[in-house]
């Protein structure tokens, strides 16, 4: 049975999913936490790095860990333009808190460095990581970035920043495309009973995240039936 280990590092999480002596790392955190993350990767014998998207708080250690562990990096091709420049995709926010987070994020994009790397594996909807020892299905969850992905592992869903629990549980406070982001959130809601693992904040049970989009899709489903 797959176990999911949360590794908090400041305000961002990365995760190790392990099963029967094999493991993958989901996101890599910031440089300040790299030694702690490297130690846990070695402890669980991590064989693959999966990036939920290309923002530096989720992939700042990707190049370092790839070299240290001699393992590949996998991510969506739709976010490869963000490596190494996170400014390649615009970010927007609607709420007061979101605008504050956006300001901090853009400042980080300007000041902090992201060591360049070339992903070894391009992930897309429906891919499965069984070959790496973990039964994890890839879901495309765009909106926060063009190439945001999630990993469905049993009754767990690791969503990166497709949803957030930074201050409170919500749809993503930052987005490249708000409409698409809310559609991705509604898709997660329709998956029913799941435990959601966020890039920011503690895990929670799934719920209705984007009410209008959820109602719209459910209404179309009922009519088609």
N, C-alpha and C positions, 0 to 999 in steps of 0.2 A: 504494500500500500504506500502511495506517495505521501511523504511528509513535507510540509511547507514551513520553512524557517525564515522568520522576518528578521532583517538586519537593519535596525534604525540607525541613521547617520545624520544627525542634525534634524532638518525638517523633511528629509527624503528617505524612503525605504528602498532597499533591494532585498531580494529573496533568493534562497536556495531551495529548490525542489529536489528531494532525494528519495531513492527507492532501491533497496537491495544492493547497496554499495556503489550506485551510480547517481550522478546529480547534474543539474544545470543551474546556472546563476542567471537570475532575471534582474536586469539593470545592475549598474556598478557603483552608483553613488559618487560622492565628491572625493577629491584628493585627500582631504583631511582624514578620511576613514579608510584609506586604501590598505593599510597594513592589517587592520582588523578584518577586512573583507577577504584579503589574500589568505590569512590564516584559516578562516572558515572554509574557503574554497578548497584548500589543501586537506582540511579535516574531512570534508565530505566527498573528496575526489571529483570535483566539478570537471566536466568534460566539454562544456559548451557555455558560451555567454549569449544570452538573448536580450536584446534591447527593445523595450516597448516603444520607444521613439528616440529622436535624435537630440533632445535637449541635454545640455551639459551636466545638469544635476543628476541625470540618469545614466550618463555615459562618459563622465570625465575620467574614469579609471579603466575604460575599455582597452585602450592601447597598452597600458601598463600590465593589466591582468593577462591579456593575450600573450604578451611576451614572457611574463613570469611563469605562466602555467602551460604555455605552448598549446593553446586550444583555440578553436575558431570562434568568430563572432557572427551572429545571425541577427538580421533586422529586415524591415521592409525597405524595398528599393525606393519607395516614395519619400523616404526621409533621408536618403543619402546626400541630398544637397545641403543638409544641415551640418555635415561633417566636413571641415571643422568650424564653419561659420553659422552659428545659430540664428543669424539675422536674415537668412535666405528665405524664410517663410514669415509673413507678418503675424503679429499677435494682437488680439483685441480683447477687451474686457467690458462688461456692462455694470457690474456692481461696484460699490465704493471699495470694498475689500479687494475685489478683483483688480481694480485699477492700481491699488497699492502694490499688489503682488506683481502686476505687469511692470510697474516702474522698477521694482527690485530686480526682476528677471532681466529686463533690458539692460540695466546697469551691469549685471553679472555677465551678460553676453559681451559687453564692451570691455570689461576689466579682466575677467578670468580667461585662462587659456584652456583650450580643448585640444589635446594632442591628436593629430590626424591619424586615422586608421582606415583600412579598406575592409569592409565586411566580407566574410568568406561565403556566407549563405544568405540568399534573398528569400525572405519569408512572405507567404501570401495566405489568403483565406483558405482554410481547410487543411493546410499542412499539419503533419503530426510529427512529434519528436521522439517517437518510439525507438528509432535507431540510436538515439542517445541515451536510452534507458528510462525515459520518462514518457508516460502516456499523456501528452499535452497537445491539445488541438489549438491551432492558431486562428484567432478571429480578427478580422480587420475592423478597427474601431476609430475611423478617421474623425477629424474635427478639431481636436486639440492641436494636432499636426496632421499633415496629409497622410503620413504613414504610420499613425498610431495603431498598435496592435494589442490584443489581450491574449492570455493563455488560459484555456479551460482545462482544468485538471480535476477530474472527478466532479465533486459538487463545489468546487472552488473556482473562482475566476480572478485572475490577476490582471488588473485593468490599466496599469501605468497611470497616466493622467487623464484617461477618458472620463473618469470620475475623480472627485477629491474629497478628503475628510481632513483638510488642513485646519480649518476653524470649526467647521460643521459639515455634515454629509451633504454633498451637492453635486450637480453636474460640474464640469470643469470650469473654473473661474477664468481661464485663459483659453483662447481658441484662435485657430486660423480661419475657421468657418463655423459660425455659431449654429446655423441650421443643421449642418452635417453632424456637428458635435452632439446636438440634442437628439438627432435620429439615432446615433450610436448609443446614447444613454437609454433611449426608449427600447432599443433592441436588447440591451442588458436586462431591463425590467421584465421584458416578455419571457426571459429565460427562467423566471420563477425562483424557486428556493435554491439559493446559492450563498456561499460566503464570499464576500468581495474583499480583495486585498488591493489596497490603494498604493500609489506611489507616494502619497502624502497622507499620513494619518493611520490610525489603527483600523484593523479589519472590522467589518460589520455585515449583517445580513442584507441580502438584496431587497430592493423596494422599488416603488415607482419613482423614477428620477426625473423624467421630463413628461409631465402630466398630459399636456396637449398632444404631443406627438404619440404618446402611448394610447390615448383615447382614439386618435385618428386611425392608427393602424389596427387597433382592436375592432373599431367600427367597420373598417373595410373587411376584416376577417369574418365578422358575423354576417355581413351582407353576402359574402361569397359562399358561405355555408348554406 
